[in-house]
Amino acid sequence: MERVTEPEDLDRIHHALDLAAKALEAFTPGEVEAQMKLGDDPLTAADVAVDEALRNALPRDGEGWLSEETADDPLRLECSRVWIVDPIDGTREFVMGIPEWCVSIALVVDGRPVAGGILSVANDQRIVGSVDDGITLNGESVACTARDDIRGALVLGSRSEVKRGEWAPFFSTPIAVRNMGSVAYKLGLVAAGLADATWTLVPKNEWDVAGGAALVAAAGGAVMGLDYEPVMFNQPKTLMKGFIATAPGIEVQIQDLIRDVVGLQN
């Protein structure tokens, strides 16, 4: 089968994560000052430093760039290969000293997330991979779980969504829900086989989702929008309606569960 990524793409992702880790050495989670952006999202000097490190390391001539911390350049829409990053996904947790944040990198080719990298410094986890090569966790090959029964499946829910009551209807279903921060980190854990599924039924930006989505796909899992169709990235409007990511053996059961609980139809 013809490759969709280039042989050096994973090396580039590893190198960028190395630089991000270096930039983060100057900051101590829980002891970082933050200012609030439009939309009441925190921004720290660490976000800015990591964004600069990634931007200097990743895009080459002809490749597009989309980051939470960089002004959007519409020229990315003309590019086949686009890097989509969140310098710190889970900045709120980073500021509070909660170890549920990560650096997230995605390579998107013609809208499809095909390679990614997630670095969780607080948990000493680096998850990197591509649809051509599979994924690794700290250098060891991993994949989505082989679970084929939704009963007891570990599903990672958003800490803020759980607090708002949006996951309450799922607490009486056969799944086990664990709430935590960082969309990208939750997706990375599903890709690495450390959880069975995650989803959000409310809008998220592409940079929240792309890196983890690439890893789940590379690990053999399923990533879809709320219409149950494959998610596509590098869109003119970066706000997504939501997403669902699961291990392959419970994909249909997860769809049925969400449909039964909240009435989401395809």
C-alpha positions as CSV (number, residue, x, y, z in Angstrom):
1,M,0.0,0.0,0.0
2,E,1.3,3.4,-0.9
3,R,2.5,5.6,2.0
4,V,0.6,8.8,2.8
5,T,3.3,10.1,5.1
6,E,7.0,10.7,4.3
7,P,9.7,8.5,6.0
8,E,11.1,11.4,8.0
9,D,7.8,12.7,9.3
10,L,8.0,10.8,12.6
11,D,11.6,12.0,13.1
12,R,10.3,15.5,12.7
13,I,7.6,15.0,15.2
14,H,10.0,13.5,17.8
15,H,12.4,16.4,17.2
16,A,9.6,19.0,17.7
17,L,8.6,17.2,20.9
18,D,12.2,17.3,22.2
19,L,12.2,21.1,21.6
20,A,8.9,21.5,23.3
21,A,10.1,19.5,26.3
22,K,13.2,21.8,26.4
23,A,11.0,24.9,26.3
24,L,8.9,23.6,29.2
25,E,11.9,23.1,31.5
26,A,11.6,26.8,32.3
27,F,8.1,26.4,33.8
28,T,6.7,24.7,36.8
29,P,3.1,23.5,36.5
30,G,1.0,25.0,39.3
31,E,3.3,27.9,39.6
32,V,2.7,29.6,36.3
33,E,0.9,32.9,35.9
34,A,-1.9,33.1,33.3
35,Q,-3.9,35.7,31.5
36,M,-7.3,35.1,30.1
37,K,-7.9,35.1,26.4
38,L,-11.2,35.9,24.6
39,G,-13.5,33.0,25.6
40,D,-12.1,32.8,29.1
41,D,-9.3,30.4,28.1
42,P,-6.0,30.8,30.0
43,L,-2.7,31.7,28.2
44,T,0.7,31.4,29.8
45,A,4.3,32.2,28.7
46,A,4.7,28.4,28.4
47,D,2.1,28.2,25.7
48,V,3.8,30.9,23.7
49,A,7.3,29.3,24.2
50,V,6.2,25.9,23.0
51,D,4.3,27.4,20.1
52,E,7.4,29.1,18.9
53,A,9.5,25.9,19.3
54,L,7.0,23.9,17.3
55,R,6.6,26.5,14.6
56,N,10.3,26.8,14.1
57,A,10.7,23.0,13.9
58,L,7.8,21.6,11.9
59,P,6.5,23.5,8.8
60,R,8.6,23.6,5.7
61,D,8.0,25.3,2.4
62,G,4.6,24.4,1.0
63,E,3.3,23.1,4.3
64,G,0.5,24.8,6.2
65,W,0.3,25.7,9.9
66,L,-2.6,25.9,12.3
67,S,-2.0,26.5,16.1
68,E,-4.2,27.6,18.9
69,E,-1.5,30.3,19.7
70,T,-0.8,31.6,16.2
71,A,-3.0,33.9,14.1
72,D,-4.6,31.8,11.5
73,D,-3.2,32.1,8.0
74,P,-5.8,31.2,5.3
75,L,-2.9,30.1,3.0
76,R,-3.0,26.8,4.9
77,L,-6.2,26.0,3.0
78,E,-4.2,25.8,-0.2
79,C,-1.7,23.2,1.3
80,S,-2.0,19.5,1.0
81,R,0.2,18.9,4.1
82,V,-0.7,20.9,7.2
83,W,0.6,20.8,10.8
84,I,-2.0,21.4,13.4
85,V,-0.8,21.8,16.9
86,D,-1.9,22.7,20.4
87,P,1.3,23.9,22.3
88,I,-0.4,23.0,25.6
89,D,-3.7,21.2,25.5
90,G,-5.1,21.5,29.0
91,T,-3.6,24.9,29.9
92,R,-6.1,25.2,32.7
93,E,-4.8,22.0,34.3
94,F,-1.2,23.1,33.6
95,V,-1.9,26.3,35.6
96,M,-3.5,24.4,38.4
97,G,-0.8,21.8,38.6
98,I,-3.1,18.9,37.6
99,P,-1.1,16.4,35.4
100,E,-3.7,16.2,32.6
101,W,-2.1,18.4,29.9
102,C,0.1,17.7,26.9
103,V,1.8,19.0,23.8
104,S,-0.2,17.9,20.7
105,I,1.0,17.7,17.1
106,A,-0.8,16.5,14.1
107,L,0.1,16.1,10.4
108,V,-2.9,16.3,8.2
109,V,-2.7,15.4,4.5
110,D,-5.6,16.4,2.3
111,G,-7.7,16.8,5.4
112,R,-7.0,13.4,6.9
113,P,-5.0,13.2,10.2
114,V,-2.2,10.8,9.3
115,A,0.6,11.3,11.9
116,G,0.8,12.7,15.4
117,G,2.6,13.1,18.6
118,I,1.5,13.7,22.1
119,L,3.9,14.6,25.0
120,S,2.7,14.3,28.5
121,V,5.7,15.6,30.5
122,A,3.8,15.2,33.9
123,N,3.2,11.5,33.2
124,D,6.5,10.8,31.3
125,Q,4.5,9.6,28.3
126,R,5.4,10.2,24.6
127,I,2.9,8.8,22.1
128,V,4.0,9.1,18.4
129,G,2.9,7.4,15.3
130,S,1.4,7.4,11.8
131,V,-1.1,5.5,9.8
132,D,1.8,3.9,7.9
133,D,3.9,2.9,10.9
134,G,1.5,2.3,13.8
135,I,2.2,4.0,17.1
136,T,4.6,3.8,20.1
137,L,4.4,4.7,23.7
138,N,7.8,5.7,25.0
139,G,9.3,3.7,22.1
140,E,7.3,0.5,22.6
141,S,4.7,-0.5,20.1
142,V,1.1,-0.2,21.3
143,A,-2.4,-0.1,19.8
144,C,-6.0,0.4,20.7
145,T,-7.6,-2.2,23.0
146,A,-9.0,-5.4,21.6
147,R,-12.2,-5.0,23.7
148,D,-15.3,-6.2,21.9
149,D,-17.9,-5.7,24.7
150,I,-19.0,-2.3,25.8
151,R,-19.8,-3.5,29.3
152,G,-17.1,-2.2,31.6
153,A,-15.4,-0.2,28.9
154,L,-13.3,2.7,30.2
155,V,-14.5,5.9,28.7
156,L,-12.7,9.2,29.3
157,G,-14.9,12.1,29.8
158,S,-14.2,15.8,29.9
159,R,-13.7,17.2,33.4
160,S,-15.5,20.4,32.6
161,E,-18.3,18.6,30.8
162,V,-18.8,16.2,33.7
163,K,-18.9,19.2,36.0
164,R,-21.6,20.8,33.9
165,G,-23.7,17.6,34.1
166,E,-23.3,16.7,30.4
167,W,-22.1,13.2,31.2
168,A,-24.7,12.4,33.9
169,P,-26.9,10.3,31.5
170,F,-24.0,8.0,30.9
171,F,-23.4,7.2,34.5
172,S,-26.2,4.6,34.6
173,T,-25.0,2.8,31.5
174,P,-22.7,-0.2,31.3
175,I,-19.6,1.9,30.7
176,A,-17.1,3.2,33.3
177,V,-16.5,6.9,33.0
178,R,-13.4,8.6,34.2
179,N,-13.3,12.4,34.0
180,M,-10.0,14.2,33.2
181,G,-8.7,17.2,31.3
182,S,-7.1,17.7,27.9
183,V,-8.9,16.4,24.8
184,A,-5.6,15.5,23.1
185,Y,-4.3,13.5,26.1
186,K,-7.6,11.5,26.4
187,L,-7.3,10.6,22.7
188,G,-3.7,9.6,23.2
189,L,-4.6,7.3,26.0
190,V,-7.2,5.6,23.8
191,A,-4.7,5.2,21.0
192,A,-2.2,3.7,23.4
193,G,-4.7,1.1,24.7
194,L,-4.9,2.7,28.2
195,A,-8.6,3.5,27.7
196,D,-11.4,2.2,25.4
197,A,-13.1,5.4,24.1
198,T,-13.6,9.1,24.5
199,W,-15.9,11.6,23.0
200,T,-17.3,15.1,23.3
201,L,-20.7,16.1,22.0
202,V,-20.0,19.8,22.2
203,P,-17.8,22.0,19.9
204,K,-14.0,21.7,20.0
205,N,-11.4,23.3,17.9
206,E,-9.3,21.3,15.4
207,W,-6.1,21.8,17.4
208,D,-7.7,20.1,20.4
209,V,-8.5,17.0,18.4
210,A,-6.2,16.5,15.4
211,G,-3.1,15.1,17.1
212,G,-5.0,12.5,19.1
213,A,-7.2,11.7,16.2
214,A,-4.2,10.9,14.1
215,L,-2.9,8.6,16.8
216,V,-6.2,6.8,17.3
217,A,-6.4,6.2,13.6
218,A,-2.8,5.0,13.5
219,A,-3.5,2.6,16.4
220,G,-6.4,0.9,14.5
221,G,-9.2,2.8,16.2
222,A,-12.1,4.7,14.9
223,V,-12.5,8.5,15.0
224,M,-15.7,10.1,13.7
225,G,-17.8,13.2,13.9
226,L,-21.2,13.4,15.4
227,D,-22.6,12.3,12.0
228,Y,-20.6,9.1,12.4
229,E,-18.5,10.0,9.4
230,P,-14.7,10.3,9.4
231,V,-13.5,13.6,10.8
232,M,-11.7,15.9,8.4
233,F,-9.3,18.7,9.3
234,N,-7.8,21.9,7.9
235,Q,-11.3,23.3,7.3
236,P,-12.0,27.1,6.9
237,K,-13.9,27.1,10.2
238,T,-11.8,25.3,12.8
239,L,-14.6,24.7,15.3
240,M,-15.8,21.1,15.1
241,K,-19.3,20.1,16.4
242,G,-17.7,17.3,18.4
243,F,-16.2,13.9,17.9
244,I,-16.2,10.2,19.0
245,A,-13.1,8.0,19.2
246,T,-13.2,4.3,20.1
247,A,-11.4,1.0,20.0
248,P,-12.4,-0.8,16.8
249,G,-14.3,-3.6,18.5
250,I,-16.8,-1.4,20.2
251,E,-17.3,1.2,17.6
252,V,-20.9,0.2,16.7
253,Q,-21.8,-0.4,20.4
254,I,-20.6,3.1,21.3
255,Q,-22.6,4.6,18.4
256,D,-25.7,2.8,19.6
257,L,-25.1,3.9,23.2
258,I,-24.8,7.5,22.3
259,R,-27.8,7.3,20.1
260,D,-29.9,5.7,22.9
261,V,-28.8,8.1,25.6
262,V,-28.8,11.4,23.8
263,G,-30.7,10.7,20.6
264,L,-27.7,11.5,18.3
265,Q,-28.7,10.2,14.9
266,N,-26.6,9.5,11.8
